Every structure is written in C-alpha cells, then in structure tokens.
Amino acid sequence: MAPNSAYVDFLREDFDKLFAAMDLSDVQRHFLRARWLDQVIWMEKKAGKCRDWHYRLRLTAIILGVIVPILVGMNLGTDRANENKQYAVIVLSGLVAVSAAVEEFFHYGERWNNYRRTVESLKAEGWKFSQLSPPYSFRSHAEAFPTFAVQVEQLIQQDVQTYVTQITQPDGEKSVSDLLRQDLQDYLTQGTGPVAAQAPPSTQPQAATLPYPAPSSANGPALTAPNLEEALPGTDKVIHLPTEAVSAGEQDHTQEA
C-alpha cells in the first residue's frame, strides 16, 4: 500500500515540468528540487510505510484479540485437543501483546498522521506558489519565492517539533523539576484547594501551613512560602528552614517542656 516507485517518478516528473515553466533563477530551482520536492517525496514514502505498519499491527491485535476468548470458551472434546488449544491461546495472546507493544513503542499511527499532514501542507503551498495565489500574490514567481521559502521552512520546522515533543516523548513523562514543583504546590494547598481558587491574585507571598508551631512574633516572623527551599516527592517531605527560625522553634519547645 506504500507509494511505489512509479508514483514517486510521476511526482518528480510532474513537478519538474511545473518548475520549468516558472521564471526562477538556478538557485531557486535547486531549492525547489533539493528542499521542497525532496521533502514531499520523502514524507510520502514515510507516511505510506507508517500507515501500513499501523494497519498491520492494529488489525493483528484486534483480530487475535477476538479469536482468543472464543478459543478459551470452546471445548474440543478430548484432553489432547484442549491441551493444544491452551498452547494456541498462549501463543495468540502473546502476539496480541507484542503487536500492541510495538505499535505503542514506534507510534506508527501518530507518525503517519504527522507525515501525511505535513506533506499535504507542503503540496498545498507548492500549488499556491505555482499559481501566485495568496499569500504569494506577486508579479512573478521570483518575487514570491522568498515568501514561499520561509513558509516551507516553517512547515518543516513544525514537523520536527511535533515529532520530538509529542511523538518520541513517552506519555506521562515528567522532569524532576516538574515533580518538585507539583509536590510543593500540593503541600502549600493541602486541605484548602488551590490558592488561586481561594483568593484573588496577589503579589504577596502565601503563608504555608507547617506541621509544627510557627515561631511567635517575638522570636521572628512566621514562615511563608519563600522560606521553603525545597520539597521532595514522597510521603515524608523534607523542608529546609532558615537557621534562625529553627533555633526560635527549638527555644519555644524547650520553654513549654
């Protein structure tokens, strides 16, 4: 089902004829062939390949996923036949799991959609440029070429960014800084909901509820969010406090004892 060599040759020949009819310099024609047309043909091939693998793996998982429960519920009459059936169920179940895992790992469906969307956008820009239609409403192709070149590079850059940030990154992956930030936010809003939902935006720091008595005004100011240096993920939160505040807290506890 992937684009064969005949279709690729047709694209190259058809666009070469189109380029020859344009009033462009040799450098501009080289850009059209080496950058725009090369990307169009390459993405056509990649889109077809990813589509084929997506269909193969998904259909394998779907069809075998239907067959396995049917086999499990069947009684073939003899112990030998039922034993062989169990082996078949194990093998088919493994194929279902492998097909789903390979599809999830390589993201063939997402890559197919991304390649197809980009290549069709490149084709559309090429045809609009050839007809000098908006946004290429200039007197000649030579004058419209810089705008076309910028648009082509933007489409290619968007394709790369989508591939790197959305396709190759595992689902649910978070950096350590994201985890620390979320943990600190959960601590500061624990039991009361998000601070932003409780009070209007303010430039003043929000006071944090600490798991021990805060120092009195005589010993020092109450601890607020800026005093919290770090909050680590997990059940036990480690909070680093200023030395003066810790000393004041220890004095209060000593006096009470």
C-alpha positions in Angstrom: 0.0 0.0 0.0 3.0 2.3 0.2 3.7 4.7 -2.6 5.6 2.7 -5.3 8.4 3.9 -7.5 6.0 4.7 -10.3 4.1 7.2 -8.2 7.3 8.8 -7.0 8.6 9.1 -10.5 5.3 10.7 -11.6 5.6 13.3 -8.8 9.2 14.2 -9.7 8.4 14.4 -13.5 5.2 16.4 -13.0 6.8 19.0 -10.7 9.9 19.3 -12.9 7.6 20.3 -15.7 6.0 22.8 -13.4 9.3 24.3 -12.3 10.5 24.7 -15.8 7.6 26.9 -16.6 8.4 29.3 -13.7 10.6 32.4 -14.1 13.1 31.4 -11.4 16.9 31.5 -11.1 19.0 28.4 -11.0 19.5 28.7 -7.2 15.7 28.9 -6.7 15.1 25.9 -8.9 17.7 24.0 -6.9 15.9 24.9 -3.7 12.6 23.6 -5.1 14.1 20.3 -6.1 16.6 19.7 -3.2 14.4 21.0 -0.4 10.7 21.2 -1.2 10.4 18.3 -3.7 12.8 16.1 -1.7 10.8 16.6 1.5 7.5 15.9 -0.3 8.7 12.6 -1.8 10.4 11.5 1.5 7.3 12.2 3.6 5.1 10.5 1.0 7.2 7.3 1.5 7.3 7.6 5.3 3.6 8.3 5.5 2.8 5.2 3.5 5.2 3.0 5.4 3.9 4.1 8.8 0.3 3.7 7.6 1.0 0.1 6.5 2.7 -0.9 9.8 -0.1 0.8 11.8 -2.8 -1.2 9.9 -0.9 -4.5 10.2 -0.2 -4.2 14.0 -3.7 -2.9 14.9 -5.5 -5.4 12.8 -3.4 -8.2 14.2 -4.2 -7.1 17.8 -7.9 -6.7 17.0 -8.5 -10.0 15.1 -6.5 -12.1 17.5 -8.0 -10.3 20.5 -11.4 -11.5 19.2 -10.2 -15.1 18.5 -8.6 -15.7 21.9 -11.7 -15.5 24.1 -13.6 -17.7 21.6 -10.9 -20.4 21.8 -10.9 -20.1 25.6 -14.7 -20.8 25.7 -14.5 -23.8 23.3 -14.4 -27.4 24.4 -12.8 -29.6 21.8 -13.9 -32.8 23.4 -10.6 -34.5 24.1 -7.9 -33.8 26.6 -5.3 -33.7 23.9 -7.2 -31.2 21.8 -7.9 -29.0 24.8 -4.3 -29.0 25.7 -3.2 -28.0 22.2 -5.9 -25.3 22.4 -4.3 -23.9 25.5 -1.0 -23.7 23.8 -2.6 -21.9 20.9 -4.3 -19.4 23.3 -0.9 -18.6 24.9 0.8 -18.0 21.6 -2.1 -15.9 20.2 -2.3 -13.9 23.4 1.5 -13.2 23.2 1.1 -12.0 19.6 -1.7 -9.6 20.7 0.6 -8.2 23.4 3.6 -7.9 21.1 1.5 -6.2 18.4 0.1 -3.6 20.8 3.5 -3.0 22.4 5.3 -2.5 19.1 2.6 -0.1 17.9 2.8 1.8 21.2 6.6 2.0 21.1 7.0 3.2 17.5 3.8 5.3 17.4 3.1 4.3 13.8 -0.3 5.8 13.8 0.8 9.2 15.2 3.8 9.3 12.8 1.5 8.5 9.8 -0.8 11.4 10.7 2.1 13.8 11.2 3.8 12.9 8.0 0.5 13.0 6.0 -0.5 16.4 7.4 2.9 17.9 6.7 3.3 16.6 3.2 -0.2 17.7 2.2 0.6 21.2 3.6 3.8 21.3 1.6 1.9 20.3 -1.6 -0.7 22.9 -1.0 1.9 25.6 -0.6 3.6 24.4 -3.8 0.4 24.7 -5.8 -0.5 28.1 -4.4 3.0 29.3 -5.2 2.8 28.0 -8.8 -0.5 29.9 -9.3 0.7 33.0 -7.4 -2.4 32.9 -5.2 -2.4 34.3 -1.7 -0.1 34.6 0.2 2.0 34.6 -3.0 0.2 37.4 -4.8 3.3 38.9 -6.5 4.0 39.9 -10.1 6.4 37.0 -10.7 7.5 33.7 -9.1 10.9 35.2 -8.5 9.4 37.9 -6.3 7.2 35.4 -4.5 10.0 32.9 -3.9 11.3 34.3 -0.6 7.9 34.1 1.0 7.5 30.6 -0.3 10.9 29.5 1.0 10.0 30.9 4.5 6.7 29.1 4.5 8.4 25.8 3.5 11.0 26.0 6.3 8.2 26.8 8.9 6.3 23.7 7.9 9.4 21.5 8.1 10.3 23.0 11.5 6.8 22.4 12.8 7.0 18.8 11.7 10.3 18.3 13.5 9.0 20.0 16.7 5.9 17.8 16.7 7.9 14.7 16.2 10.3 15.5 19.0 7.9 16.9 21.6 4.7 14.8 21.0 5.7 11.5 19.3 9.1 10.5 20.7 8.4 11.6 24.3 6.8 8.9 26.4 3.3 9.6 27.6 3.2 11.0 31.1 6.9 11.7 31.4 7.7 14.5 33.8 11.0 16.0 34.7 12.4 16.2 38.2 11.7 19.9 38.4 8.0 19.3 37.4 7.7 16.7 40.2 9.3 19.1 42.8 7.1 22.0 41.7 3.9 19.9 41.8 4.8 18.5 45.2 5.4 21.9 46.7 2.2 23.2 45.3 0.3 20.2 46.8 1.9 20.9 50.1 1.0 24.6 50.1 -2.6 24.0 49.1 -3.2 20.8 51.1 -6.7 20.7 52.6 -7.7 24.1 51.2 -7.6 23.6 47.5 -5.5 25.7 45.1 -4.6 29.1 46.5 -5.6 30.8 43.2 -9.1 29.4 43.6 -9.5 30.6 47.2 -8.2 34.2 46.9 -7.7 36.8 44.2 -4.2 37.1 42.6 -1.7 38.9 44.9 1.9 39.7 44.7 2.3 39.0 48.5 3.6 35.5 49.4 1.1 33.0 50.6 1.6 31.6 54.1 2.3 27.9 54.3 0.7 25.6 56.9 3.6 23.8 58.6 3.4 20.5 60.5 4.7 22.2 63.7 4.1 25.5 65.6 5.5 28.5 63.8 7.7 30.9 65.8 5.8 33.7 67.6 6.2 37.3 66.6 8.6 37.9 69.4 11.0 35.3 68.1 10.7 36.1 64.5 8.3 36.3 61.5 6.0 33.5 60.6 7.3 31.2 57.9 5.9 31.8 54.4 6.2 30.2 51.0 9.5 31.9 50.1 11.2 30.4 53.2 10.6 26.9 51.8 13.8 25.9 49.9 12.8 22.5 48.7 10.1 19.9 48.9 10.9 16.4 47.8 8.4 13.9 46.3 7.2 11.1 48.6 5.3 10.6 51.8 7.9 12.4 54.0 8.6 16.0 52.9 12.0 17.4 53.7 11.8 21.2 54.3 15.0 23.2 54.8 14.3 26.2 57.0 16.4 29.3 58.0 18.7 28.7 61.0 17.1 31.5 63.0 13.6 30.1 62.6 14.7 26.6 63.7 16.5 28.0 66.7 13.5 30.0 67.7 11.2 27.0 67.3 13.5 24.9 69.5 13.5 27.6 72.2 9.7 27.6 72.3 9.5 23.9 72.7 12.2 24.0 75.5 10.2 26.6 77.4 7.0 24.7 77.1 8.7 21.5 78.4 
